[in-house]
């Protein structure tokens, strides 16, 4: 894991292999602008050695400015201060105006504090002196990209940025159209590119382990091991042996040497589920490893080192446990480098039809949509699912068994769902004597407005005078994407 300080550069070199899984990793786009061609070639070579593969070098600052103005997006720009016709400060201003999410590092041969201050005031992230050595360059780039990542996370959290996933394959197992869940996935994707520990919170059954696995797949560690450990099933007296491993004869019953979770997961991701159930004395042992990355295998006296990215999860309130003295504050702040709160299924009901469709297709090879009636789907949409997605899946499994090859109807749904009295939405023509019910009128009106606005949900919700989430839920029920 990355310990900020003396070990950070080494960890950054060892674990941030942006080219390791081409097609899945978010490789930073880097622009280098300098009028010295030889310097550009040296910089490109150094960046490639640091595993940055998407590097564009540009001798002409006007060409660089033209790219930025035309909408070309870069994560990072390295700009020479002194160039003919257009200097680095002018180019910095153009980048700040047309591509404000691009982090900029200024490079110059002049080592003057006043210039550095001027660069910072103009919006540069850092200032490097020529000739730049590899270590300083790596540290500056790493910090700039981390700063960008944190700003991107904050932008997503505040709803200022559309949640668009770059690494869709990594998150393929998580089915959602919910804006709140998509924001969580985008935050997860942004956190995945770093080494910070991640804490996932949410009710039981929301898919915390699934999200943890997706984070691992989206990270530079994806080619290494992902290990999931449920702390509820771990005997505290065996923590040292399970986590740190042991040699033969280290204790009674240790008939052979065994690698612990840390050694087994070296360079990979270790997922600790139900972290709130960890006893205080065991929390201290885990904290010591998180602080320095070293541990002792039972039966040895030589410190071992493991490079592990921690992802933890809980469905309990850790701050409440801290107030009661049951969870260490120092451990809490160590594991909460990035915090992801998964919404309950009742808060993302527009996902229910999609999840049901996925269950039926993946587990029963039923994909034509005729294996559940409209009425049954409506009842399922109304239920609040205290057990979340896990409960929904169990309900569908049970209903399929009871239906015996026939479509799922309300008759095969659990009693707690059948006893609800939702407003049924009949199909057109199903009303008495050809008359349409209010529900059908509403459906037709909503779909009419939705189509007339070019299927623009935000615009349609404003015209209809209903909330955006309400519209999404109704459209999902009507079978509209």
N, C-alpha and C positions, 0 to 999 in steps of 0.2 A: 504494500500500500504506500501511497505517497505521503511522506512526513515532511511538512513544509519546513525548510531549513537546509541543513547541509546535505541531507539525503535526497532532496527533491529533484535535483538535476539528474542523478543517477537513475532514480525511479522513473523519471520522465523519459529518459532514453530507453530504458528497458521495457516499459509497458505501453508507451504511446506509439505503437507501430501503425501509422495511418494507412499503410499500404498492405497490411497483413491479410485483409479480407476484402479485396476489391469488389465493389458492387454493393457491399453492405455497410461499410464504414463511412462516416461522414468525413471525407477528406477535406481539410480546409483549402479554400482557394486563396492563393497568395500572389500578390502583384509586387514586383520589385522594379523601381524606376530609378535609373542613374544614367548619366551621359557617358560613363566609362564602361565600354563593352567588356573589358577584361574583368572589371570588378563584378559586373553582372554575371558572368560565367562562373566566377568563384562563388558568388552568393548562391546561385542555382545548385552548384555541386554540394555546397554545405547543407542547403535545405533538403536536398535529396538524401544526403547521409543521415539527416535527422528524420527521415521517413516521410517528408512532405513531398508528394509527387505532383500535385497540381500547382505548379509554379509558372507564372508568366513573367518574363523579363522584358522590359521596355526601355529603349534608349531615348525615345522622344516623349517628353512629358505631355505634349499636345495630343499625341495618339492616346496616351493613358487617360487624359481628361475627356477625350471624345468617347472612349469606351464607357467611362463612368456616367457621363451625361446620357448615353444611349440606354442605360439601365443594366449594364454588366455588373454583376454582384461579386464582390470579393470579401472574404472574411478578414483579411489582413493585407495592409499595404506597407511596404518598406520604401521610404522616399528619401532620395538624396536632397540635401538642403540647397546646394549650389549647382544650378544647371543654367545654361544659357537660355535667354528668352523667357522661360517660365521656371521660377525657383520652386523648391519643395514646399515652402509656406503657401504659395499661391495654389499649388496642386492640392495641398491639404485642405484649403478652404473649399475647393470644388468638391472634394470627396465628402466633406462634412455636410455640404448642401445637398448633393444628389445621392449619396449613399451613406447616410448617418450611422448605419450599423457596422460599417467597416472600421476596424481598429487600425490606427496608423502609428508606425514607429519611424522616427526621423533619424537619418544617418548623416554624419558630417565629420570632416577632419578637424573642425575647430572645437576645442574643448573649453567652452565658456559658459558659465552659469546663466548669464543673461539670455543666451540663445536657448538654453534648455527651458528656462522659465517661459520664454515667449512661445515655444512649441507647445508646452502644456496648456497655456492660456488659449491657444488656437485650437485645442482639442486633440492634440497628439497624446497617445498613451505613454510612449517612452521615447528616449533619446539615446542613441548609441554613437560611440566615437570610432572612426576608422583608425587603424584596421580593426575590425570586429572579430574577436576570437569566438570559437564555436560554442563554448560554454555560455558566455554572456548572451550570445545570439539566441541560444536555445531557451535560456531562462526568460529572456524578454518576450520571445514569441509565446512561450507557454503561459506566461502571466497575462499577456494581451488576449490570447484566445480564451483563457479562463474568465477574464473580465467580460468578454463578449458573451460567453455562454451564460454567465450569471445575469447579464442585462437582458438576454433573450428569454431566460426563464421568468424574470420579473415582468417582462412585456406580455408573455403568455398568461401569467397569473392575473394580471390586471385587465386581460381581455383586449389589449391593444393590438395584438397580432393574431392573424388567423392561424389556427392549429393545423399545419400541413406537415405530414410525416415524410421525411426523406427516405428512411429505411423501412419501407412498408413490409418487407419480408420478415424482419425481426419481430414485428408486432402482428403478424398475420393471424395468430391464434386468438387474438383478442378482437371479438366482433362488436362493433359499436358504430352508431351514427350520432350519438349524443355529443353535443358541443362540450359539455362539462367533462366527459370522459376523454374526448379527443384532446382537450387541453392537458389532461393528466398524462396522456401518452406522449404529447409533444414535450412536456417538461421532462418526462422519463428519458426521451431520446436525447435531449440536451444534456441531462446529467450523465447519461451513459458514456459520453465521450471523455469524461473526466475520471479521476480516481477517488472522488469524494465518496464516503460511505453514504448510503441511502436508507432512509426509514420510510416504510410503506405502512400507512394506517388505513383502517376501514373495517367495516363489520365483517363477521364471519361469512364466508361464502361469496365474497365479492371478487375473488381472483387475485389475491396478493402474490401467491407463488407464481402464477402465470405471468404477472407483470414483472416479477423479479427475473424470471427466465428470459423474458423479452429484453430487459435491460442488458442482461449478459450477452445476448445475441447481437445487440446493437452496439456493443462496446468493443474496444480493441482487444479485449480478452476472449472474444468469442471462440477462438480456436483452441482454448484451454478448457479445463473442467469447470462445470457448474455443479456445486454440491448443495443440496437442500437438507437442512437439519431442523426437525421439529423439537423445540426446547421442552415441550410438554411431555415428550416421550423419553427425554434424556435423564437418566439417574444422576443427580448432582454428585454422588460419590464417585462416579465414573467419568466426571468431566475431564480431569487431567489426562486420563488414558485415551478417551475418545478424541479430544481436541489436539493434544500434544503428541500422542503416540507413546509407545514404550518399547524397551528392549526386552529380550528374552530374560526371564528371571527377575524382572524389575519388581514384581509383587507376586503373591501366591496366585497361581493359575495362569501367569504370563508365560506360556510354553513356547512362544515365538515372538520375534520382533514384529511390531505392527506400526504402520504409518498412521498418524492421526489426521483429523480433518484438515489441519493447516498444511501439513506436508503434502497430503493428497491433492489439495486444491491450489498448490503453489502456481502463481501467475493466472489463476482463474478467479471465479466469483463464489463466495460462500454465503448462502442464504440461511439466515437464522429466523425461523418462524416462531411466533409467540415469545418474543424476547422478554416480555413483561413477566413471564413465569420464572425467570432465572433467579435463583437465590442470591442474596447479597454477597456472600463470600465468593461465589462463582463469578458474579459480576466483576469483582475486583481482579480476578485472574484474567478475564477477558479484556478488561481495561488496560492491564499492563501490556498485553500484546498490541493492542490498538495504539498505544503510546510510542512504542519503539520497534515494533515488528519482530521482536525476538521472543523465544520461548525455550523451555527446557523439556526435552523428551524424557519421560520417566526412565530412570536407570542410567542416565548420563549426567555429566557435569559441564558439558560444553553447550553454550548457547547455539540454538538453531535460528535460522532466518527464513521467513516465508513472505512472499509478495502476494497478498490476498486482498481482493476488493470485497468489502462487507456490504451486504444488503440485509436489512432486518425488517421484520414486520410484526405488527401486533393489532389486536382488536380491542385492546384495553387502553385506558387513558393513562399514559406514562406520567404526565404531570400530576395527576391525582395520586399515583403511586409514590412519586417523589415527595409530595406533601405529607404522605403518611410514613415516610422513611423507608419505603419498600423498594425504591429504585434509586440508584446513585445518579446525582446530577451530572457529575463529570462524565459518566458513561453515556448518559442521555445526549449531552452536547457533542460527544465523540461520534455517536452513530447517526446523529441528525445533521449530516452535511447537506443532504438534499432531502426534502420532505414531500412525499406524494400521498395525498388523501384520495382514496378511491370512493366515488359516490355510491350510495346504496342503490339497488335496482329500482326501488320505489321512486327515486329521484331521476331516473333515466328510463322511464317506461317506454319511450319510443324505441328502445333496443329490444323489447320483448319479442315482437314478430321476427326480427332478424335472428335472435338467439334460438327461438323455436325452430325456425327454418334450418339453422345450422345444425342443431341437435338431430333433426329428422334426416338431414342429408348425410351427415358424417357417420352416424351410428346405425341408421336404418335404411340408408340409400333411398330415401323418399324425398324427391326434389320437385314434384309437380305441384305442390301446394294444395292438393285436394285431400290431404290426410288430417285436416283439422277444419271443423266447421266455423263459419263466421261467428255464430253464437258462442262457441267454446272459446274462440280467440278473444272475444269481448270480455268474457268472464275472467280470463287469464290476465287481460290488460288492467282490470279493475283491482286485482289482488295486490297487496303491498309486500309480500315476500320477505318476512323476517329472516329467512335463511338465504336470501338473495339468489344469485345465479345457481348456486348449488341446489337450492330448493326447487327452482324452476326446472332444472334438469331432472331431478328426481320425480317431479310431477309428470313431466312428459314421458319418462321411462315407464312409470306406473300406468299412465293412460294408454300407451302403446300396447302394453301387456294385456290390459283389460279389454281393449278394443278388438283384439284377436283378428287383426288384418283389416278391420273396418276403419273409417275415419274417426278421429277423436271428436267426441261430442261432450256436452256438459254432463251426460250421464256417467262418464268414466273419470270425471274430475273429482278430486277430494271434496269432502263435505264442506270444509271451511271456505272453499271457493264457490261451490254450488249454492250455498246459503246466501250469497250476496245477491242483491237485486239491482244490477246495473241496467241502464236504459239500453234496450236492445235496438240495434240498427238493422231493420229488415232490408232486404234487397229490393230494388225498384220493382213495383208491380205486386209486392207481397201484401200490401194493405187491403183493408176490407173494401169490396166493391170498386177496386181500382183506385181508391183514394190513397194518397201518400201520407205517411205519418210525418210528424214534425222532425223526427230524426232523419228521415230520408230527404226532406226539404233542406235541412241543415247541411247534410252531406253534399247534395247537389250544388247548393250555393257556395260552399267552401271550395269544392273542386272547380266550379266555374270561375271564381275569383282567382284561384291559384293558377289556372291555365291562362287567364287573361293577363296576369302579371308576368307571364313568361316563366312561371314556376319559380318566382322569386319569393322565398318564404318570408323574408323580412318585410317586403312591400305588401304581400298578401295579408300578413298579420295586422299591419297598420290599417289597411282598407277594411278588414273584417272587424277590427276593434277587439281582437283577442291577443293574448300573450303568445310570443314566438314558440315557447315550449309547448303550449296547449295546441297550437297549429301543428307542430311536428308530431305530437302524439296522435292527433286525429288523422293526419296524412299517413302515418305508419299503419294505423288500423285500416285505413282505406286501401292499403297496398301501394301507396305512392312513396317514392324515394325522396 
